[in-house]
Amino acid sequence: MITKEDIDRINFLAKKSKDAGLTEEEKAEQQRLRRKYIDWVKSQVKAQLDTIEITDSQPDCGCEGHEHKHKHGHGCNCHKN
């Protein structure tokens, strides 16, 4: 999990890197925090994708008498039972 402190530290190290440069220890810390952040983002995206359920885009609506190439609301009232 990424904390606010992690984000703050990532941002601090990025700014310091531009302004004054980083020590070897800070560079290693920056890489470790960036990797932690990227892994966290990937896990969040995967969790969201895992919850997606693909459904039939035109489920059986029970209407008859015409081809099923419509989006209900076309005026025949077959979808209002």
PDB file of N, CA, C and O in Angstrom:
ATOM      1  N   MET A   1       0.844  -1.176   0.000  1.00  0.00           N
ATOM      2  CA  MET A   1       0.000   0.000   0.000  1.00  0.00           C
ATOM      3  C   MET A   1       0.890   1.240   0.000  1.00  0.00           C
ATOM      4  O   MET A   1       1.941   1.276   0.640  1.00  0.00           O
ATOM      5  N   ILE A   2       0.451   2.224  -0.716  1.00  0.00           N
ATOM      6  CA  ILE A   2       1.168   3.493  -0.778  1.00  0.00           C
ATOM      7  C   ILE A   2       0.518   4.462   0.212  1.00  0.00           C
ATOM      8  O   ILE A   2      -0.700   4.642   0.219  1.00  0.00           O
ATOM      9  N   THR A   3       1.336   5.066   1.027  1.00  0.00           N
ATOM     10  CA  THR A   3       0.833   6.031   2.001  1.00  0.00           C
ATOM     11  C   THR A   3       1.074   7.450   1.495  1.00  0.00           C
ATOM     12  O   THR A   3       1.814   7.668   0.536  1.00  0.00           O
ATOM     13  N   LYS A   4       0.442   8.396   2.151  1.00  0.00           N
ATOM     14  CA  LYS A   4       0.672   9.804   1.820  1.00  0.00           C
ATOM     15  C   LYS A   4       2.141  10.148   2.042  1.00  0.00           C
ATOM     16  O   LYS A   4       2.719  10.935   1.292  1.00  0.00           O
ATOM     17  N   GLU A   5       2.733   9.569   3.055  1.00  0.00           N
ATOM     18  CA  GLU A   5       4.147   9.823   3.334  1.00  0.00           C
ATOM     19  C   GLU A   5       5.023   9.320   2.184  1.00  0.00           C
ATOM     20  O   GLU A   5       6.006   9.965   1.817  1.00  0.00           O
ATOM     21  N   ASP A   6       4.660   8.160   1.615  1.00  0.00           N
ATOM     22  CA  ASP A   6       5.409   7.638   0.460  1.00  0.00           C
ATOM     23  C   ASP A   6       5.332   8.613  -0.713  1.00  0.00           C
ATOM     24  O   ASP A   6       6.344   8.915  -1.346  1.00  0.00           O
ATOM     25  N   ILE A   7       4.136   9.096  -0.995  1.00  0.00           N
ATOM     26  CA  ILE A   7       3.942  10.042  -2.103  1.00  0.00           C
ATOM     27  C   ILE A   7       4.721  11.331  -1.837  1.00  0.00           C
ATOM     28  O   ILE A   7       5.393  11.859  -2.723  1.00  0.00           O
ATOM     29  N   ASP A   8       4.620  11.820  -0.618  1.00  0.00           N
ATOM     30  CA  ASP A   8       5.360  13.036  -0.265  1.00  0.00           C
ATOM     31  C   ASP A   8       6.863  12.835  -0.446  1.00  0.00           C
ATOM     32  O   ASP A   8       7.557  13.724  -0.939  1.00  0.00           O
ATOM     33  N   ARG A   9       7.361  11.671  -0.049  1.00  0.00           N
ATOM     34  CA  ARG A   9       8.794  11.396  -0.169  1.00  0.00           C
ATOM     35  C   ARG A   9       9.195  11.269  -1.643  1.00  0.00           C
ATOM     36  O   ARG A   9      10.248  11.767  -2.042  1.00  0.00           O
ATOM     37  N   ILE A  10       8.369  10.613  -2.442  1.00  0.00           N
ATOM     38  CA  ILE A  10       8.635  10.507  -3.883  1.00  0.00           C
ATOM     39  C   ILE A  10       8.746  11.905  -4.488  1.00  0.00           C
ATOM     40  O   ILE A  10       9.674  12.194  -5.243  1.00  0.00           O
ATOM     41  N   ASN A  11       7.800  12.759  -4.152  1.00  0.00           N
ATOM     42  CA  ASN A  11       7.799  14.124  -4.688  1.00  0.00           C
ATOM     43  C   ASN A  11       8.999  14.932  -4.192  1.00  0.00           C
ATOM     44  O   ASN A  11       9.601  15.690  -4.953  1.00  0.00           O
ATOM     45  N   PHE A  12       9.340  14.767  -2.918  1.00  0.00           N
ATOM     46  CA  PHE A  12      10.502  15.465  -2.370  1.00  0.00           C
ATOM     47  C   PHE A  12      11.771  15.042  -3.099  1.00  0.00           C
ATOM     48  O   PHE A  12      12.579  15.882  -3.495  1.00  0.00           O
ATOM     49  N   LEU A  13      11.942  13.726  -3.275  1.00  0.00           N
ATOM     50  CA  LEU A  13      13.147  13.234  -3.944  1.00  0.00           C
ATOM     51  C   LEU A  13      13.199  13.686  -5.403  1.00  0.00           C
ATOM     52  O   LEU A  13      14.277  13.982  -5.918  1.00  0.00           O
ATOM     53  N   ALA A  14      12.061  13.742  -6.065  1.00  0.00           N
ATOM     54  CA  ALA A  14      12.031  14.210  -7.455  1.00  0.00           C
ATOM     55  C   ALA A  14      12.462  15.672  -7.534  1.00  0.00           C
ATOM     56  O   ALA A  14      13.252  16.049  -8.400  1.00  0.00           O
ATOM     57  N   LYS A  15      11.942  16.485  -6.629  1.00  0.00           N
ATOM     58  CA  LYS A  15      12.310  17.910  -6.623  1.00  0.00           C
ATOM     59  C   LYS A  15      13.789  18.073  -6.277  1.00  0.00           C
ATOM     60  O   LYS A  15      14.500  18.850  -6.914  1.00  0.00           O
ATOM     61  N   LYS A  16      14.243  17.341  -5.271  1.00  0.00           N
ATOM     62  CA  LYS A  16      15.648  17.451  -4.872  1.00  0.00           C
ATOM     63  C   LYS A  16      16.565  16.990  -6.004  1.00  0.00           C
ATOM     64  O   LYS A  16      17.637  17.557  -6.216  1.00  0.00           O
ATOM     65  N   SER A  17      16.136  15.965  -6.720  1.00  0.00           N
ATOM     66  CA  SER A  17      16.926  15.455  -7.840  1.00  0.00           C
ATOM     67  C   SER A  17      17.138  16.539  -8.890  1.00  0.00           C
ATOM     68  O   SER A  17      18.227  16.668  -9.450  1.00  0.00           O
ATOM     69  N   LYS A  18      16.093  17.317  -9.153  1.00  0.00           N
ATOM     70  CA  LYS A  18      16.184  18.400 -10.142  1.00  0.00           C
ATOM     71  C   LYS A  18      17.005  19.574  -9.616  1.00  0.00           C
ATOM     72  O   LYS A  18      17.776  20.190 -10.352  1.00  0.00           O
ATOM     73  N   ASP A  19      16.826  19.869  -8.336  1.00  0.00           N
ATOM     74  CA  ASP A  19      17.458  21.062  -7.755  1.00  0.00           C
ATOM     75  C   ASP A  19      18.931  20.860  -7.402  1.00  0.00           C
ATOM     76  O   ASP A  19      19.785  21.651  -7.805  1.00  0.00           O
ATOM     77  N   ALA A  20      19.224  19.805  -6.653  1.00  0.00           N
ATOM     78  CA  ALA A  20      20.576  19.664  -6.100  1.00  0.00           C
ATOM     79  C   ALA A  20      21.213  18.314  -6.380  1.00  0.00           C
ATOM     80  O   ALA A  20      22.402  18.121  -6.129  1.00  0.00           O
ATOM     81  N   GLY A  21      20.434  17.389  -6.894  1.00  0.00           N
ATOM     82  CA  GLY A  21      20.961  16.046  -7.095  1.00  0.00           C
ATOM     83  C   GLY A  21      20.740  15.179  -5.863  1.00  0.00           C
ATOM     84  O   GLY A  21      20.478  15.681  -4.770  1.00  0.00           O
ATOM     85  N   LEU A  22      20.849  13.883  -6.058  1.00  0.00           N
ATOM     86  CA  LEU A  22      20.613  12.923  -4.980  1.00  0.00           C
ATOM     87  C   LEU A  22      21.889  12.166  -4.654  1.00  0.00           C
ATOM     88  O   LEU A  22      22.759  11.973  -5.504  1.00  0.00           O
ATOM     89  N   THR A  23      21.974  11.742  -3.403  1.00  0.00           N
ATOM     90  CA  THR A  23      23.059  10.843  -3.022  1.00  0.00           C
ATOM     91  C   THR A  23      22.732   9.462  -3.573  1.00  0.00           C
ATOM     92  O   THR A  23      21.613   9.221  -4.024  1.00  0.00           O
ATOM     93  N   GLU A  24      23.687   8.574  -3.537  1.00  0.00           N
ATOM     94  CA  GLU A  24      23.440   7.204  -4.005  1.00  0.00           C
ATOM     95  C   GLU A  24      22.343   6.542  -3.179  1.00  0.00           C
ATOM     96  O   GLU A  24      21.514   5.806  -3.714  1.00  0.00           O
ATOM     97  N   GLU A  25      22.340   6.804  -1.879  1.00  0.00           N
ATOM     98  CA  GLU A  25      21.304   6.235  -1.009  1.00  0.00           C
ATOM     99  C   GLU A  25      19.924   6.774  -1.382  1.00  0.00           C
ATOM    100  O   GLU A  25      18.944   6.028  -1.408  1.00  0.00           O
ATOM    101  N   GLU A  26      19.856   8.064  -1.669  1.00  0.00           N
ATOM    102  CA  GLU A  26      18.580   8.665  -2.056  1.00  0.00           C
ATOM    103  C   GLU A  26      18.114   8.152  -3.413  1.00  0.00           C
ATOM    104  O   GLU A  26      16.919   7.944  -3.624  1.00  0.00           O
ATOM    105  N   LYS A  27      19.050   7.949  -4.329  1.00  0.00           N
ATOM    106  CA  LYS A  27      18.687   7.376  -5.632  1.00  0.00           C
ATOM    107  C   LYS A  27      18.099   5.984  -5.459  1.00  0.00           C
ATOM    108  O   LYS A  27      17.106   5.641  -6.100  1.00  0.00           O
ATOM    109  N   ALA A  28      18.707   5.188  -4.600  1.00  0.00           N
ATOM    110  CA  ALA A  28      18.196   3.836  -4.344  1.00  0.00           C
ATOM    111  C   ALA A  28      16.819   3.903  -3.698  1.00  0.00           C
ATOM    112  O   ALA A  28      15.926   3.135  -4.055  1.00  0.00           O
ATOM    113  N   GLU A  29      16.643   4.818  -2.748  1.00  0.00           N
ATOM    114  CA  GLU A  29      15.342   4.988  -2.098  1.00  0.00           C
ATOM    115  C   GLU A  29      14.290   5.427  -3.117  1.00  0.00           C
ATOM    116  O   GLU A  29      13.161   4.936  -3.108  1.00  0.00           O
ATOM    117  N   GLN A  30      14.670   6.349  -3.988  1.00  0.00           N
ATOM    118  CA  GLN A  30      13.751   6.838  -5.010  1.00  0.00           C
ATOM    119  C   GLN A  30      13.297   5.697  -5.919  1.00  0.00           C
ATOM    120  O   GLN A  30      12.109   5.569  -6.216  1.00  0.00           O
ATOM    121  N   GLN A  31      14.233   4.880  -6.354  1.00  0.00           N
ATOM    122  CA  GLN A  31      13.890   3.744  -7.212  1.00  0.00           C
ATOM    123  C   GLN A  31      12.978   2.759  -6.485  1.00  0.00           C
ATOM    124  O   GLN A  31      12.019   2.245  -7.060  1.00  0.00           O
ATOM    125  N   ARG A  32      13.288   2.503  -5.209  1.00  0.00           N
ATOM    126  CA  ARG A  32      12.466   1.579  -4.421  1.00  0.00           C
ATOM    127  C   ARG A  32      11.047   2.122  -4.269  1.00  0.00           C
ATOM    128  O   ARG A  32      10.080   1.377  -4.429  1.00  0.00           O
ATOM    129  N   LEU A  33      10.914   3.409  -3.964  1.00  0.00           N
ATOM    130  CA  LEU A  33       9.588   4.007  -3.804  1.00  0.00           C
ATOM    131  C   LEU A  33       8.822   4.059  -5.123  1.00  0.00           C
ATOM    132  O   LEU A  33       7.612   3.830  -5.148  1.00  0.00           O
ATOM    133  N   ARG A  34       9.509   4.356  -6.201  1.00  0.00           N
ATOM    134  CA  ARG A  34       8.849   4.364  -7.515  1.00  0.00           C
ATOM    135  C   ARG A  34       8.332   2.979  -7.865  1.00  0.00           C
ATOM    136  O   ARG A  34       7.211   2.837  -8.355  1.00  0.00           O
ATOM    137  N   ARG A  35       9.143   1.957  -7.615  1.00  0.00           N
ATOM    138  CA  ARG A  35       8.725   0.578  -7.899  1.00  0.00           C
ATOM    139  C   ARG A  35       7.524   0.209  -7.035  1.00  0.00           C
ATOM    140  O   ARG A  35       6.582  -0.419  -7.519  1.00  0.00           O
ATOM    141  N   LYS A  36       7.550   0.592  -5.771  1.00  0.00           N
ATOM    142  CA  LYS A  36       6.429   0.326  -4.865  1.00  0.00           C
ATOM    143  C   LYS A  36       5.158   0.995  -5.390  1.00  0.00           C
ATOM    144  O   LYS A  36       4.083   0.396  -5.376  1.00  0.00           O
ATOM    145  N   TYR A  37       5.289   2.238  -5.851  1.00  0.00           N
ATOM    146  CA  TYR A  37       4.143   2.979  -6.376  1.00  0.00           C
ATOM    147  C   TYR A  37       3.592   2.316  -7.637  1.00  0.00           C
ATOM    148  O   TYR A  37       2.382   2.132  -7.763  1.00  0.00           O
ATOM    149  N   ILE A  38       4.466   1.962  -8.559  1.00  0.00           N
ATOM    150  CA  ILE A  38       4.037   1.318  -9.807  1.00  0.00           C
ATOM    151  C   ILE A  38       3.348  -0.005  -9.517  1.00  0.00           C
ATOM    152  O   ILE A  38       2.307  -0.302 -10.102  1.00  0.00           O
ATOM    153  N   ASP A  39       3.913  -0.800  -8.624  1.00  0.00           N
ATOM    154  CA  ASP A  39       3.297  -2.080  -8.269  1.00  0.00           C
ATOM    155  C   ASP A  39       1.928  -1.871  -7.638  1.00  0.00           C
ATOM    156  O   ASP A  39       1.002  -2.641  -7.892  1.00  0.00           O
ATOM    157  N   TRP A  40       1.795  -0.836  -6.819  1.00  0.00           N
ATOM    158  CA  TRP A  40       0.513  -0.542  -6.191  1.00  0.00           C
ATOM    159  C   TRP A  40      -0.523  -0.142  -7.244  1.00  0.00           C
ATOM    160  O   TRP A  40      -1.660  -0.611  -7.202  1.00  0.00           O
ATOM    161  N   VAL A  41      -0.136   0.722  -8.187  1.00  0.00           N
ATOM    162  CA  VAL A  41      -1.060   1.137  -9.252  1.00  0.00           C
ATOM    163  C   VAL A  41      -1.496  -0.078 -10.066  1.00  0.00           C
ATOM    164  O   VAL A  41      -2.678  -0.228 -10.374  1.00  0.00           O
ATOM    165  N   LYS A  42      -0.553  -0.937 -10.413  1.00  0.00           N
ATOM    166  CA  LYS A  42      -0.895  -2.142 -11.173  1.00  0.00           C
ATOM    167  C   LYS A  42      -1.888  -3.011 -10.410  1.00  0.00           C
ATOM    168  O   LYS A  42      -2.831  -3.540 -10.998  1.00  0.00           O
ATOM    169  N   SER A  43      -1.682  -3.158  -9.113  1.00  0.00           N
ATOM    170  CA  SER A  43      -2.590  -3.993  -8.323  1.00  0.00           C
ATOM    171  C   SER A  43      -3.982  -3.382  -8.273  1.00  0.00           C
ATOM    172  O   SER A  43      -4.976  -4.108  -8.280  1.00  0.00           O
ATOM    173  N   GLN A  44      -4.069  -2.047  -8.221  1.00  0.00           N
ATOM    174  CA  GLN A  44      -5.369  -1.380  -8.215  1.00  0.00           C
ATOM    175  C   GLN A  44      -6.091  -1.560  -9.545  1.00  0.00           C
ATOM    176  O   GLN A  44      -7.297  -1.811  -9.568  1.00  0.00           O
ATOM    177  N   VAL A  45      -5.371  -1.435 -10.638  1.00  0.00           N
ATOM    178  CA  VAL A  45      -5.963  -1.631 -11.964  1.00  0.00           C
ATOM    179  C   VAL A  45      -6.432  -3.070 -12.112  1.00  0.00           C
ATOM    180  O   VAL A  45      -7.536  -3.317 -12.598  1.00  0.00           O
ATOM    181  N   LYS A  46      -5.600  -4.021 -11.698  1.00  0.00           N
ATOM    182  CA  LYS A  46      -5.969  -5.434 -11.795  1.00  0.00           C
ATOM    183  C   LYS A  46      -7.212  -5.724 -10.963  1.00  0.00           C
ATOM    184  O   LYS A  46      -8.104  -6.444 -11.411  1.00  0.00           O
ATOM    185  N   ALA A  47      -7.277  -5.172  -9.764  1.00  0.00           N
ATOM    186  CA  ALA A  47      -8.446  -5.383  -8.909  1.00  0.00           C
ATOM    187  C   ALA A  47      -9.708  -4.853  -9.582  1.00  0.00           C
ATOM    188  O   ALA A  47     -10.759  -5.490  -9.514  1.00  0.00           O
ATOM    189  N   GLN A  48      -9.615  -3.701 -10.227  1.00  0.00           N
ATOM    190  CA  GLN A  48     -10.767  -3.149 -10.939  1.00  0.00           C
ATOM    191  C   GLN A  48     -11.155  -4.028 -12.121  1.00  0.00           C
ATOM    192  O   GLN A  48     -12.335  -4.304 -12.337  1.00  0.00           O
ATOM    193  N   LEU A  49     -10.169  -4.461 -12.877  1.00  0.00           N
ATOM    194  CA  LEU A  49     -10.457  -5.309 -14.037  1.00  0.00           C
ATOM    195  C   LEU A  49     -11.054  -6.643 -13.612  1.00  0.00           C
ATOM    196  O   LEU A  49     -11.905  -7.195 -14.310  1.00  0.00           O
ATOM    197  N   ASP A  50     -10.619  -7.158 -12.482  1.00  0.00           N
ATOM    198  CA  ASP A  50     -11.142  -8.434 -11.997  1.00  0.00           C
ATOM    199  C   ASP A  50     -12.611  -8.347 -11.604  1.00  0.00           C
ATOM    200  O   ASP A  50     -13.292  -9.371 -11.547  1.00  0.00           O
ATOM    201  N   THR A  51     -13.111  -7.150 -11.333  1.00  0.00           N
ATOM    202  CA  THR A  51     -14.515  -7.007 -10.946  1.00  0.00           C
ATOM    203  C   THR A  51     -15.438  -6.793 -12.138  1.00  0.00           C
ATOM    204  O   THR A  51     -16.659  -6.806 -11.984  1.00  0.00           O
ATOM    205  N   ILE A  52     -14.873  -6.599 -13.316  1.00  0.00           N
ATOM    206  CA  ILE A  52     -15.691  -6.366 -14.510  1.00  0.00           C
ATOM    207  C   ILE A  52     -16.346  -7.666 -14.943  1.00  0.00           C
ATOM    208  O   ILE A  52     -15.701  -8.710 -15.035  1.00  0.00           O
ATOM    209  N   GLU A  53     -17.631  -7.579 -15.206  1.00  0.00           N
ATOM    210  CA  GLU A  53     -18.376  -8.735 -15.692  1.00  0.00           C
ATOM    211  C   GLU A  53     -18.917  -8.397 -17.075  1.00  0.00           C
ATOM    212  O   GLU A  53     -19.652  -7.424 -17.244  1.00  0.00           O
ATOM    213  N   ILE A  54     -18.553  -9.195 -18.043  1.00  0.00           N
ATOM    214  CA  ILE A  54     -19.028  -8.984 -19.408  1.00  0.00           C
ATOM    215  C   ILE A  54     -20.399  -9.635 -19.532  1.00  0.00           C
ATOM    216  O   ILE A  54     -20.587 -10.799 -19.179  1.00  0.00           O
ATOM    217  N   THR A  55     -21.345  -8.864 -20.037  1.00  0.00           N
ATOM    218  CA  THR A  55     -22.701  -9.377 -20.197  1.00  0.00           C
ATOM    219  C   THR A  55     -23.111  -9.268 -21.656  1.00  0.00           C
ATOM    220  O   THR A  55     -22.493  -8.546 -22.439  1.00  0.00           O
ATOM    221  N   ASP A  56     -24.159  -9.992 -22.006  1.00  0.00           N
ATOM    222  CA  ASP A  56     -24.708  -9.945 -23.353  1.00  0.00           C
ATOM    223  C   ASP A  56     -25.230  -8.536 -23.601  1.00  0.00           C
ATOM    224  O   ASP A  56     -25.995  -8.004 -22.797  1.00  0.00           O
ATOM    225  N   SER A  57     -24.822  -7.936 -24.702  1.00  0.00           N
ATOM    226  CA  SER A  57     -25.223  -6.560 -24.977  1.00  0.00           C
ATOM    227  C   SER A  57     -26.691  -6.445 -25.378  1.00  0.00           C
ATOM    228  O   SER A  57     -27.267  -5.360 -25.299  1.00  0.00           O
ATOM    229  N   GLN A  58     -27.302  -7.548 -25.808  1.00  0.00           N
ATOM    230  CA  GLN A  58     -28.720  -7.536 -26.146  1.00  0.00           C
ATOM    231  C   GLN A  58     -29.384  -8.761 -25.520  1.00  0.00           C
ATOM    232  O   GLN A  58     -29.649  -9.744 -26.212  1.00  0.00           O
ATOM    233  N   PRO A  59     -29.649  -8.707 -24.241  1.00  0.00           N
ATOM    234  CA  PRO A  59     -30.277  -9.849 -23.589  1.00  0.00           C
ATOM    235  C   PRO A  59     -31.689 -10.068 -24.122  1.00  0.00           C
ATOM    236  O   PRO A  59     -32.291  -9.163 -24.700  1.00  0.00           O
ATOM    237  N   ASP A  60     -32.200 -11.249 -23.927  1.00  0.00           N
ATOM    238  CA  ASP A  60     -33.553 -11.579 -24.362  1.00  0.00           C
ATOM    239  C   ASP A  60     -34.539 -10.707 -23.595  1.00  0.00           C
ATOM    240  O   ASP A  60     -34.652 -10.806 -22.373  1.00  0.00           O
ATOM    241  N   CYS A  61     -35.244  -9.859 -24.318  1.00  0.00           N
ATOM    242  CA  CYS A  61     -36.168  -8.934 -23.669  1.00  0.00           C
ATOM    243  C   CYS A  61     -37.593  -9.472 -23.651  1.00  0.00           C
ATOM    244  O   CYS A  61     -38.466  -8.892 -23.006  1.00  0.00           O
ATOM    245  N   GLY A  62     -37.832 -10.558 -24.343  1.00  0.00           N
ATOM    246  CA  GLY A  62     -39.170 -11.124 -24.368  1.00  0.00           C
ATOM    247  C   GLY A  62     -40.066 -10.546 -25.449  1.00  0.00           C
ATOM    248  O   GLY A  62     -41.222 -10.955 -25.559  1.00  0.00           O
ATOM    249  N   CYS A  63     -39.585  -9.626 -26.235  1.00  0.00           N
ATOM    250  CA  CYS A  63     -40.424  -9.063 -27.288  1.00  0.00           C
ATOM    251  C   CYS A  63     -40.312  -9.936 -28.538  1.00  0.00           C
ATOM    252  O   CYS A  63     -39.296 -10.595 -28.759  1.00  0.00           O
ATOM    253  N   GLU A  64     -41.347  -9.929 -29.334  1.00  0.00           N
ATOM    254  CA  GLU A  64     -41.382 -10.752 -30.537  1.00  0.00           C
ATOM    255  C   GLU A  64     -41.919  -9.926 -31.694  1.00  0.00           C
ATOM    256  O   GLU A  64     -42.464  -8.840 -31.496  1.00  0.00           O
ATOM    257  N   GLY A  65     -41.761 -10.448 -32.899  1.00  0.00           N
ATOM    258  CA  GLY A  65     -42.386  -9.840 -34.054  1.00  0.00           C
ATOM    259  C   GLY A  65     -41.502  -8.883 -34.831  1.00  0.00           C
ATOM    260  O   GLY A  65     -41.964  -8.263 -35.789  1.00  0.00           O
ATOM    261  N   HIS A  66     -40.264  -8.750 -34.450  1.00  0.00           N
ATOM    262  CA  HIS A  66     -39.363  -7.899 -35.219  1.00  0.00           C
ATOM    263  C   HIS A  66     -37.930  -8.350 -34.969  1.00  0.00           C
ATOM    264  O   HIS A  66     -37.626  -9.024 -33.985  1.00  0.00           O
ATOM    265  N   GLU A  67     -37.051  -7.949 -35.910  1.00  0.00           N
ATOM    266  CA  GLU A  67     -35.645  -8.289 -35.711  1.00  0.00           C
ATOM    267  C   GLU A  67     -35.130  -7.576 -34.470  1.00  0.00           C
ATOM    268  O   GLU A  67     -35.604  -6.501 -34.104  1.00  0.00           O
ATOM    269  N   HIS A  68     -34.165  -8.191 -33.845  1.00  0.00           N
ATOM    270  CA  HIS A  68     -33.662  -7.642 -32.592  1.00  0.00           C
ATOM    271  C   HIS A  68     -32.430  -6.772 -32.823  1.00  0.00           C
ATOM    272  O   HIS A  68     -31.373  -7.007 -32.237  1.00  0.00           O
ATOM    273  N   LYS A  69     -32.577  -5.773 -33.676  1.00  0.00           N
ATOM    274  CA  LYS A  69     -31.480  -4.846 -33.941  1.00  0.00           C
ATOM    275  C   LYS A  69     -31.826  -3.461 -33.421  1.00  0.00           C
ATOM    276  O   LYS A  69     -31.363  -2.452 -33.953  1.00  0.00           O
ATOM    277  N   HIS A  70     -32.625  -3.421 -32.400  1.00  0.00           N
ATOM    278  CA  HIS A  70     -33.059  -2.133 -31.880  1.00  0.00           C
ATOM    279  C   HIS A  70     -32.503  -1.909 -30.484  1.00  0.00           C
ATOM    280  O   HIS A  70     -32.035  -2.824 -29.806  1.00  0.00           O
ATOM    281  N   LYS A  71     -32.576  -0.677 -30.101  1.00  0.00           N
ATOM    282  CA  LYS A  71     -32.279  -0.321 -28.721  1.00  0.00           C
ATOM    283  C   LYS A  71     -33.625   0.045 -28.126  1.00  0.00           C
ATOM    284  O   LYS A  71     -34.256   1.009 -28.562  1.00  0.00           O
ATOM    285  N   HIS A  72     -34.059  -0.693 -27.162  1.00  0.00           N
ATOM    286  CA  HIS A  72     -35.396  -0.476 -26.609  1.00  0.00           C
ATOM    287  C   HIS A  72     -35.684   1.003 -26.426  1.00  0.00           C
ATOM    288  O   HIS A  72     -34.819   1.786 -26.033  1.00  0.00           O
ATOM    289  N   GLY A  73     -36.891   1.350 -26.713  1.00  0.00           N
ATOM    290  CA  GLY A  73     -37.286   2.732 -26.681  1.00  0.00           C
ATOM    291  C   GLY A  73     -37.604   3.233 -28.077  1.00  0.00           C
ATOM    292  O   GLY A  73     -37.692   4.438 -28.310  1.00  0.00           O
ATOM    293  N   HIS A  74     -37.777   2.296 -29.008  1.00  0.00           N
ATOM    294  CA  HIS A  74     -38.009   2.638 -30.404  1.00  0.00           C
ATOM    295  C   HIS A  74     -39.472   2.897 -30.727  1.00  0.00           C
ATOM    296  O   HIS A  74     -39.794   3.262 -31.858  1.00  0.00           O
ATOM    297  N   GLY A  75     -40.358   2.719 -29.768  1.00  0.00           N
ATOM    298  CA  GLY A  75     -41.744   3.084 -30.005  1.00  0.00           C
ATOM    299  C   GLY A  75     -42.732   1.936 -30.037  1.00  0.00           C
ATOM    300  O   GLY A  75     -43.937   2.188 -30.026  1.00  0.00           O
ATOM    301  N   CYS A  76     -42.284   0.678 -30.077  1.00  0.00           N
ATOM    302  CA  CYS A  76     -43.252  -0.414 -30.173  1.00  0.00           C
ATOM    303  C   CYS A  76     -43.797  -0.808 -28.805  1.00  0.00           C
ATOM    304  O   CYS A  76     -44.754  -1.579 -28.730  1.00  0.00           O
ATOM    305  N   ASN A  77     -43.218  -0.304 -27.735  1.00  0.00           N
ATOM    306  CA  ASN A  77     -43.638  -0.584 -26.364  1.00  0.00           C
ATOM    307  C   ASN A  77     -43.503  -2.044 -25.967  1.00  0.00           C
ATOM    308  O   ASN A  77     -44.085  -2.467 -24.968  1.00  0.00           O
ATOM    309  N   CYS A  78     -42.751  -2.816 -26.727  1.00  0.00           N
ATOM    310  CA  CYS A  78     -42.583  -4.230 -26.395  1.00  0.00           C
ATOM    311  C   CYS A  78     -41.782  -4.414 -25.110  1.00  0.00           C
ATOM    312  O   CYS A  78     -41.846  -5.477 -24.492  1.00  0.00           O
ATOM    313  N   HIS A  79     -41.055  -3.432 -24.714  1.00  0.00           N
ATOM    314  CA  HIS A  79     -40.216  -3.545 -23.526  1.00  0.00           C
ATOM    315  C   HIS A  79     -40.909  -3.049 -22.267  1.00  0.00           C
ATOM    316  O   HIS A  79     -40.324  -3.092 -21.185  1.00  0.00           O
ATOM    317  N   LYS A  80     -42.119  -2.590 -22.387  1.00  0.00           N
ATOM    318  CA  LYS A  80     -42.862  -2.086 -21.223  1.00  0.00           C
ATOM    319  C   LYS A  80     -43.947  -3.082 -20.870  1.00  0.00           C
ATOM    320  O   LYS A  80     -45.033  -3.067 -21.451  1.00  0.00           O
ATOM    321  N   ASN A  81     -43.652  -3.934 -19.929  1.00  0.00           N
ATOM    322  CA  ASN A  81     -44.644  -4.936 -19.487  1.00  0.00           C
ATOM    323  C   ASN A  81     -45.248  -4.534 -18.178  1.00  0.00           C
ATOM    324  O   ASN A  81     -46.100  -5.246 -17.646  1.00  0.00           O
TER     325      ASN A  81
END
